[in-house]
Amino acid sequence: MKRITTFVLAVMVALGFTMAFGAPVASFQAIASTEEHVYFTNEVNYGGQDILRSRNHVGEVNERIDFHRREVRMTVINPNMPVFLSSFHCGVNGGGNLIAFNQRIHRDLIPGHNPGIQFGTNWLWTNGPLITTMFDELHTRMGRGHGVTIDQYINGIRGYIHARNFNTSIFPAYNGNYRLSTSFFNNIRNGIPISLFMNGYNFSGVTSNNGHDIIDMSLHTGRHIMVAYGYKIIDYFDKNDVLFRQELFLNIQTGFNTLVRSLVRMHTGHGILEAAWGIRIN
């Protein structure tokens, strides 16, 4: 019997949304499907920018948060995500790493390629010419453009998987208010990486001190696809032990050739969440 794995393609354009924050934006809805293709409305192009993140950098912002105490909840996928990079756009990088991640279970996703070995809590991923071949095929299936739509991204990945004699089904991972749904967080906790489609984004870091945190953000413009593999929620309490603030960060593979891993700070106004979809492989 084949094992069943799931990974979520979260289409994000408004980093400003958690379970409790955000406002409606344009919906990306699947309106029809065939066995081999799912069609989406309101299509826009993601990527098409240089893989050097400095080309889209527009500034730096930092913020201080004073608190009496704080609580941190975090989940990171085990094993870790691969961070392979192609010479193509971010859609190929995101989809390729999702396929490579699932190849440790479904070995025929990249025939003849050894995905690596598990070492402690990490997976030591094996790169090689078959990874390059996989990226090239994905680029073709996504249209060989300088960027990619949600339709091209999802159906390019599905087409690649179907050609290896696996079946797929898709499902949304966002709610009707255009916020991350519970399934987003459940899938991360279950070891399922999530693709992020962003319009504007940030790379962030948190420095903790005695009684305050400093959050540094590097701000970037443009539509871009990344893959999330974890999250961190920080609850801040005042001297009366009342929760007065919550911050959400996602652990992401950036898709760039520098700073390949980072945190993305949510609900900041520096980015917009548009939709979220999942693909099940069986």
C-alpha positions in Angstrom: 0.0 0.0 0.0 1.3 3.4 -0.9 1.9 5.9 1.9 0.0 9.2 1.6 1.7 12.5 2.1 0.3 16.0 1.9 2.0 19.3 1.4 0.2 22.7 1.3 0.7 25.3 -1.3 -0.2 28.4 0.7 -0.8 31.3 -1.6 0.1 34.3 0.4 -0.1 37.9 -0.4 -0.6 39.8 2.9 1.7 38.8 5.6 -0.7 40.7 7.7 -2.9 37.8 8.6 -2.9 35.4 11.5 -5.9 33.7 13.0 -6.9 37.0 14.5 -5.7 39.7 12.2 -6.3 41.0 8.7 -8.8 42.3 6.3 -10.2 40.9 3.0 -8.3 41.1 -0.2 -8.8 39.5 -3.7 -9.6 35.8 -3.7 -7.9 33.3 -5.9 -10.5 30.6 -6.4 -10.4 27.3 -8.2 -13.5 27.4 -10.5 -13.2 24.2 -12.5 -11.0 21.2 -12.9 -10.2 18.1 -14.9 -8.2 15.1 -13.9 -5.0 16.9 -15.1 -5.8 20.6 -14.6 -7.4 22.9 -12.1 -8.4 26.4 -13.2 -8.1 29.5 -11.1 -9.6 33.0 -11.3 -7.9 36.4 -10.7 -4.5 35.2 -11.9 -1.4 37.4 -11.4 2.2 36.6 -12.0 4.7 35.8 -9.2 8.5 35.9 -9.5 10.2 37.0 -12.6 12.7 38.9 -10.4 16.4 38.3 -9.9 17.3 35.5 -7.5 19.5 38.2 -5.8 17.3 39.5 -3.0 19.2 42.8 -3.0 17.4 43.8 -6.2 14.1 44.1 -4.4 15.3 45.6 -1.1 13.6 48.9 -0.2 14.7 49.5 3.4 15.1 48.4 7.0 12.8 48.8 10.0 13.2 47.9 13.6 10.8 48.0 16.5 11.1 47.6 20.3 8.5 45.7 22.4 8.6 46.2 26.2 7.0 43.5 28.3 6.8 42.0 31.8 7.0 38.4 30.5 6.5 36.5 27.3 5.7 33.0 26.1 7.0 31.4 22.9 5.3 28.6 21.0 7.1 27.2 18.0 7.1 24.3 15.6 9.7 23.5 13.0 9.3 20.6 10.5 11.4 17.6 11.2 13.1 16.5 9.0 14.3 19.9 7.7 13.4 21.3 4.3 15.9 21.1 1.4 17.2 24.4 0.0 18.1 23.5 -3.5 18.2 26.4 -6.0 17.7 26.4 -9.7 18.7 29.1 -12.3 15.0 29.8 -12.9 12.4 31.7 -11.0 11.1 31.3 -7.4 8.1 29.1 -8.5 10.5 26.5 -9.8 12.6 26.7 -6.7 9.5 26.4 -4.4 7.9 23.5 -6.3 11.2 21.7 -6.8 11.9 21.7 -3.1 8.5 20.5 -2.2 9.0 17.6 -4.6 12.5 16.9 -3.2 11.1 17.0 0.3 8.5 14.4 -0.5 11.0 12.2 -2.4 12.3 10.8 0.9 8.9 9.0 1.1 8.0 8.6 -2.6 11.3 7.7 -4.1 10.0 7.6 -7.7 9.3 11.3 -7.7 12.9 11.8 -8.8 13.8 8.4 -10.3 17.3 7.3 -9.6 18.1 10.1 -7.2 19.2 9.3 -3.7 17.4 11.8 -1.4 20.0 11.5 1.3 19.9 10.1 4.9 18.5 11.1 8.2 21.1 12.3 10.7 19.7 12.9 14.2 16.8 15.3 13.8 17.9 16.5 10.4 17.8 15.1 6.9 21.1 15.4 5.0 19.8 16.1 1.5 21.7 15.0 -1.6 22.1 17.4 -4.5 23.1 16.3 -8.0 22.4 16.3 -11.7 18.9 14.7 -11.3 17.8 17.6 -9.1 18.8 20.0 -12.0 16.9 17.8 -14.4 13.8 17.9 -12.1 14.0 21.7 -12.0 14.3 21.9 -15.8 11.2 19.8 -16.2 9.2 21.8 -13.7 10.2 25.0 -15.5 8.8 23.5 -18.7 5.6 22.4 -17.1 5.2 25.9 -15.5 5.4 27.5 -18.9 9.1 28.4 -19.1 8.3 32.1 -18.4 10.1 34.6 -16.2 7.4 34.2 -13.5 4.5 32.0 -12.7 0.7 32.2 -11.9 -0.9 30.1 -9.2 -2.5 28.0 -12.0 0.9 27.4 -13.6 2.5 26.6 -10.2 0.0 24.2 -8.9 -0.7 22.5 -12.2 3.0 22.3 -13.1 3.7 20.5 -9.8 0.7 18.2 -10.3 1.7 17.4 -13.9 5.2 16.4 -12.7 3.8 14.2 -10.0 1.1 12.6 -12.3 3.9 11.7 -14.8 5.5 9.6 -12.0 2.2 7.6 -11.6 1.0 9.3 -8.4 -2.4 10.9 -8.0 -3.1 14.3 -6.5 -6.0 16.2 -5.0 -6.0 19.9 -4.0 -7.7 21.7 -1.1 -7.8 25.3 0.2 -5.8 26.2 3.4 -7.3 29.6 4.0 -10.7 30.7 5.4 -13.3 33.0 3.9 -11.8 36.1 5.5 -8.6 35.6 3.6 -6.6 34.6 6.7 -4.5 31.6 7.4 -6.8 28.8 8.4 -6.3 26.3 11.2 -5.2 23.7 8.6 -2.2 25.9 7.8 -0.9 25.5 11.4 -2.0 21.8 11.6 -0.1 20.9 8.5 3.1 22.5 9.8 2.7 20.6 13.0 2.2 17.4 10.9 5.4 18.0 9.0 3.9 19.5 5.8 5.8 22.4 4.2 3.7 25.3 2.9 4.3 27.5 -0.2 3.9 31.2 0.3 2.9 33.5 -2.6 3.6 37.1 -1.5 3.1 40.6 -2.8 5.7 42.4 -0.7 7.5 40.6 2.1 10.1 40.9 4.9 13.0 39.0 6.3 13.0 39.4 10.1 15.0 38.6 13.2 14.2 38.9 16.9 16.7 39.8 19.5 15.6 39.2 23.1 16.8 41.3 26.0 15.9 41.8 29.6 12.3 43.0 29.5 12.2 43.9 25.8 12.6 42.5 22.3 14.0 44.1 19.2 12.4 43.1 15.9 14.5 43.9 12.8 12.9 43.7 9.4 14.4 43.9 5.9 11.6 45.1 3.6 11.2 43.9 -0.1 8.8 44.7 -2.9 7.5 42.5 -5.7 5.6 39.2 -5.9 7.6 36.2 -4.7 7.1 32.6 -3.8 8.8 31.0 -0.7 8.2 27.8 1.3 7.4 27.8 5.0 8.6 24.9 7.2 7.8 26.3 10.7 6.3 29.0 12.8 6.9 30.9 16.0 4.2 32.7 18.1 5.3 35.1 20.8 2.7 36.2 23.4 3.6 39.4 25.4 2.1 40.1 28.8 2.1 43.3 30.9 2.8 43.7 34.6 -0.8 42.7 35.4 -0.2 39.5 33.5 -2.6 40.5 30.7 -1.8 39.5 27.2 -1.4 42.7 25.2 0.3 41.6 22.0 1.0 38.6 19.8 3.6 38.3 17.1 3.7 35.5 14.4 6.8 34.6 12.5 7.2 31.9 9.8 10.3 29.9 9.2 10.8 30.1 5.4 13.1 29.0 2.6 13.5 32.2 0.8 14.1 31.0 -2.8 17.0 33.4 -3.1 20.7 32.4 -3.5 21.6 34.5 -0.4 20.0 34.3 3.0 18.4 30.9 2.0 16.6 30.6 5.3 14.9 33.4 7.3 11.9 34.4 9.4 9.0 36.3 7.9 7.0 38.5 10.3 3.2 38.4 9.8 0.5 41.0 10.2 2.9 43.9 9.7 1.4 45.5 6.6 4.6 44.6 4.7 2.9 42.0 2.4 -0.5 40.6 1.5 -2.0 37.1 1.9 -4.2 36.2 -1.1 -5.0 32.4 -0.9 -3.8 29.0 0.3 -4.0 25.6 -1.4 -2.9 22.1 -0.6 -1.9 19.2 -2.7 -2.3 15.6 -1.5 -0.1 12.9 -3.1 -1.4 9.4 -3.1 
